[in-house]
Amino acid sequence: MSSINQSGTIDQSGTFKLGDRNVKRLGYGAMQLAGPGVFGPPKNTGAALAVLREAVASGVNHIDTADFYGPHVTNQIIREALAPYSADLVIVTKLGARRGADGSWMPGFSREALTEAVHDNLRNLGLDVLDVVNLRSMFDVHGPAEGSIEAPLTVLAELQQKGLIRHIGLSNVTPTQVAEGRRICDIVCVQNHYNLAHRTDDTLIDDLARDGVPYVPFFPIGGFTPLQSDTLNIVAARLDRRPMTVALAWLLHRSPNILLIPGTSSVAHLRENIAAASLVLSENDLKELDAIAS
């Protein structure tokens, strides 16, 4: 498990391989840097820049983003805050969705849309090649739904062969789609909705762990509606930690292939999230927390 050294940064020992790079198991998700509804600019761009710089200064070297956050907003903020990027920083982005003028979420699966999105990400992040690109399935905006991902994934594989993408992952997918994707190209990570209370992917996580493939839970502390649990509150009070810190620590205990990307627009909350890397949960803590899903 990860730990924090005396300087307050994430210890290097808490890492897992993502593509061809080792990243800290506790990273940062940039979605909350955009405006309300993940649309438009933030209320305070200076605060957004400060959160990113604090994350990297604290040892975070895995940042998750998407050019459809804003759109374009978070990637431009990341570039302003962190470029030129440190050699060990891995930026993971997503394709497959686009935004309407009203902020609505729509599929962006066509060859033209995916190709344009790759170039948008490269330009807004200020990169020559994207470290990892996750194809987000959009057969249902609200969650995984069955449907073949062969056509869009083939487009990304072709862009990978052209040198614009190093590695490919999947997001918002079913186990069937994961299996289909792995027949088409090397899949270096899977990013799905998962947390203490939402555990549909328990079997998938274990299957990926056996193959050394990272699983990256989004909404790790509940998303737009934070986790609500009396049991979580009781365990947190006993440990003298925030409930959300305990929820993140549970995920780090859950499986060694889990990489966390909690998001926040607050430096104070960022520090509380990072504290999850040093929180050791007892067998009794884990037993109580595991029961929340049932």
N, C-alpha and C positions, 0 to 999 in steps of 0.2 A: 504494500500500500504506500501511497505518497506520504511524505512528511514535510514539515517546514523547518528550515534550519534556523540558527540563532539570529540571522539577519532578517527573518520574516519572509523569506522567499521559498518557493516550492522546491523541495529537495530533488535533485536530479535522479534519484533512485526510483521515483514514482513515474516511470515512463512506459510507453507501449509503442510498438512500431506501427506507423501510419504511412502506407506506401513504402518508400525507401528511407524514411526518416523516423527517428525516435522523438516522440513528443511527450510533454508532461501530461499526465492523465487528467489534470484539471486545467481546462482551457477557458476560452471566453467566446460567447456568442454575441454578435453585433446587432441583432435585430432591434433591440430597444434603443439604439442610437438614432433611429428615424423618428418622425413625428407620430402623433396619435394614430393608431390603426396601422402602424408600420408604413405610414404614407406622409410624404412631405418632409421638410427639414425639422430638426429638433428645436425645442424652445430655446435651448442653450447650447450652441455649438461648442463653446469653450469648455463646458462641463463634459461633453462627449469626447473631446480631444483629451481631456485630463484622465478620463476613465481608461482609455486605450493606453495611454502612456504609463499609467499606474499599473495596469495589467502586465505589460511587458517588463516594467521595472521590477515587478514582483516575481518574475520567472515564467510567466505564461508564454508559451511558444506555439500555441495552436489557437488560431482565431477562425471562427466560422462566420460567414457572411453570405450575401447574395445581392446581385445587382438589382433584383426586383424589390429590395428593401428601400423604400423611398418613392419611386425607384431611383437608383444611382447614388442616393444620399450616403448610405453607410460606407460604400466603397470609396467615395470621395473623401469622407472623413478619415477613414483608415489611412489613405494615402497621405493626407495632410499631417496626420498625427505621427506616423511611423516611418514613412519613406525618408531616406533609403533604408530598406528593411535589413534587420540583422540576419546573418547567415543561417541561424537556426530556426527562424520563424516560418511556420507553415500556415498559409492562408488557404482555407477550404471554402469554395463557393458553390452555389447551386444554380442549376438551369432547369427549365421545364415549365416555368410559370411566367406570367406577365401581368401588368397592372392596367386596369382601365382608368380613364380620366377621373372617375368617381372613387378610385381606390379599390375597386373590385379585383378579385383574383381570378385569372383565366389561364387555361392551358397555353403553353408556348412550345408545342412538340414538333412543329414543322422543321424541315431542314433549314429553311431560311431563318426562322425564329431562333433556333439553337445556334446557328453560325453567327448571327448578329449578336446574340447574348454573349458568346465567347469573346468576341471582339470588344463589346461594351465593358465586360469585366476586366479585360487586359488594359484597356484605355483608362478606366476609372481607378483601377488599383495601381496603375503605373508599372505593369509587369510585361515581360516578354513571353512568359509561359505561366500557365496556371498550375499550382502545385497539385491540387485535387479538385475535381469537379464532380459534384453529386447530381445525378439526374433525379429530379423530384417528380414522382408520379402524380399526375393530376386527373386521373379518372374520376376522383371525388376530391373536391377541395378540402373537405373536412377530415379525411382519413384515408387509409389504404383501401383500394378497391381493385378487383381483378381486371386485367387487360394486358395485352402483350406490350412489352416495352422494347421489342426487338428493333423497330424502325428508328426511334429516337436514340437508342443506345448505340446503334450502328453508326449514326451520324457522329456521335461523340468519339467513338473508336477511330473513325476516319480523321477527325480533327486531332486526336492524339497522335496518330501516325504522321501527321503534318508537323508535329512538334509544338502545338499550341497548348496541349494539356499533358501533364506528366502522368497523372493517375485518375481513375474514375471510380466513383462510389454511387450509392443509391440512397434515395430518401423517400419516405412515405410509401413504403412498398410492402407487399405481402411476401410470405416465404416462397410462394410459387414464382413471384417475380424475381426474387433473389436468385433462385435456382436458374431461371431463364437467363438472367443477366450474367451469371458466372459461366454459362455456356458460350456467351458472345465475347466476353473480354474479362480481364482480371479485375475483380471488384475488391477495392482496398478498404472499404468501410460501408456500413449500413447505418443510416440515420433515421430513426423512427420515434414516435411518441411513446415514452416509457418513464415511469416514476414509481414511487412507493405504492400508489393506489391504482395505477393503470399499468397492468403487467401482462398484457396480451402476448408480448414477445418473449416470455420466459424461455420457451423451447428454442426459439430462433437465436437468442443470445448464447445459449449453451452450445448450440450447433456451430455458430461462428467462432466461439472461443476455442473449440477443438481444432479449428483450422487456422487459428491465429489472426482472425479478421476482427478489427475493431467494431464495436457497436457504440454509436453516439446518440444517446437519448436527447430528443428535444422536449421542451416543457418538463425538464427534470424536477422542477418544484411546482408544477401545475400550470405554467403558462400564464394566460391572461387572468385566470382565476387561481390564486395560490392554493396549495394543498390545505385542506381543513381536516384535522384529525385530533381528537382528544388524546389518543395514544401518543401521537407524535409530540404533542405539547407536554405530556407528562414526562416522556423520555428526555426531551430537550431541557425541561426544568431541572430534572435530576442531574443532567450533565452541565448545567449552567451555560447552555448554548441556545442560539436562536433555532426555532423549529426548522427553518429552511436549511441552515447549516447541517443539522442532523440528517435531513432528507438527502442532501448531497453526499454526506459521508456514507450513508447506507448504500447508495449507488456504487461508490468506490469499493465497498466491501462485497457487493453483489457478485461481481465477476471481474477478473483482471483485465479483460478486453474492453471494459467500459471506459470510454473517454468522455469527460464532462465538458459542456460548453454553456454553463449558466450565463445568462445575460443580465445586464443592469446598466442604468445610466447614472448610477451613484457610486462614487469612490468608496463611501462607507459600506455600502452593500457589497461591493466588489471584495473588500477586505474580509467581510464576513463569509462570503462564498469561498474565498481562498482558504479560510481557516478550516474548511471541511477536509482539506488534504491531510491535516495533522490529527484529526479527531478519530481516536480508536474506540470502536464500539464493542462492548462485551457480548458474549454469547446470549446473555439475557436480554440486552438491548436489541440485538438482532432478532431474537425470537419474538419480542413484542412488536417490533416494527414490521416483520414479515407478516404478522397476522392482520395488518391493516387492509391488505388486498382482499382478504377473505371475509 
